[in-house]
C-alpha cells in the first residue's frame, strides 16, 4: 500500500518537473533572444496595419480616378475600396500565418 502513493507522487512530480523545465527553457530562450519582445510585437502590429491600409487606399484612389474619368451608375470607389480591403486582409493573414509558423517551428529546431 505504501508503494502506490509513492508511484502516484512520482508521476505527479514528474509532470510537475516537466512543466517547470519547459517554463525555464522558455525563459532562457527569451533571454537569449531579446529581439522578440515588446518592440517586435508593436512592429508586427504596424506591419499588419499597413498591409491592410495600403491596398485599401490604393483601391479607393483607383476607384475615385475611374469614377471621375468613366462615370456610370455604379460606384467604382466603393467596389475597389472593398476589393482593396479584401486583398489587404488576405495579405495581413499571410504575414500573421507566416510568423505563427516561424514561432511554432523554433522549439522544434532547439530540440534537435
NORPETA-V239492 format. One line per field, one symbol per residue. burial: # if it has 16 or more other C-alpha atoms within 10 Angstrom, else .. A space follows every 10 residues. Layout:
# NORPETA-V239492
burial=???
This chain:
# NORPETA-V239492
burial=.......... .......... .......... .......... ...#...#.. ###.###### ####.##... .....##..# #####.###. ##..##.... .......... ..
